[in-house]
Amino acid sequence: MNKKFFALLLVVLLIVSLVVGCGGQKPKEEAVEKPEEKVAEEPKTKYPERNINAVVGFNPGGPTDVIARGILPILQEDLGVGIGITNMPGAASAPAATHVLNSKTDGYTIFFGSEIMSVWQTMGTADMHPTKDFIPVKIVSEAIPVMAVPPNSPFNSVEEVIEHAKANPGKLRISTAGPGTVPHISGLLLQQYLDVEFTFVPFEGGKPAVTAVMGGEVDATIEMVQSMVSAFKGGDLKILASFTNEPIKGLEEIEPLGKIYPDIGKHLPYGPYFGVFLAKGTPDEVVEVLKDALDRAIKDEKWLEYCASMYLVPVDYSGEAAIKYLTDWTSRAAWLLYDSGGAEHSPEEFGIERLE
């Protein structure tokens, strides 16, 4: 009996140890489950949560600034935060762009850029490229350059300007927004195809270039029509021709240059682009928020009316379409500048292919 008793006791103790052992593992099971409950993904930072700074590389009142002040207030309304504009003129807007690239890539510092970005490398201004260093969130508009002269100028047509320039090489002074800008390249285009020679007088932006021609400091200027249309209608300057093949809608009295000089027509219309850029490395979700807001902003009636009033051409390029647009535009502008003798470097040095 003793043997049976001890055997039974061992069985009982074994059962008790198993029960206690299982009960002792219960906290461990809870320890495994608790971390799983905490692994829930934390909500991403909501963008934007504070005001945004838009950097413009030209003076207030110039074409780039004027266009920025047309679209950014509409974007501001959509995003629900303020968008302040900081003007940082100088060196073809390269310092302004560098400031944006050196800022935190969180979407709170954006660059409102223009066509000058496409010729920084060829001009030797800066080794930056509009698609290799920046994300083109949205190209929102293009503008139309025109040639204008002072109100008391003896020239009443672009043909008279060209004839005078041919008879007096290098003496006719044309103000521009600076080397490598569309006004400068447009003047080089005239030189190359019409066998004339001008003296280009660079300013830090379109507004001072227009002020110079209105005051008679120079013989002529090439600048965006929206910067001069008020002065033109008020009789404070004369616009002689547009760098287009067809008349500007609403300003049909201005002669298209392509109709006067067909050899130049293949390069026309030739005008700058304007848009919102972010530094490479900005999170995709931030880019998407800005892109979606700009999708809505460019369809807003206020923007379309603004474009009509300023004789701007509204456009819509983002994503891959923007990259292709900028690649083609950069090739066209860089090679035109180089072929005209206005560039320090060949576009080939930077892998910019010539368009067929």
Protein Blocks (a to p, Z undefined) as FASTA:
>chain_A
ZZmmmmmmmmmmmmmmmmmmmmmmmmmmmmmmmmmmmmpccddddddfbdcddddfbdeh
iaklmmmmmmmmmmmmmnopacdddddeeehhlmmmmmmmmpccehpaccdddfklmmmm
mnomaccdfklmpccfbacbdcdddddddfkbcbfbfklmmmmmmmmghkaccddebehi
aklmmmmmmmmmnopaddddddebjklmmmmmmnopambdcddfklmmmmmmnopaccfb
dcdfbdcehilmpccfklmmmmlmmmpccdddddddddehiafklmmmmmmmmmmmmmpm
klmmmmmmnopacdddehjllmmmmmmmmmmmmmmmmmnopafbdfklnopacdZZ
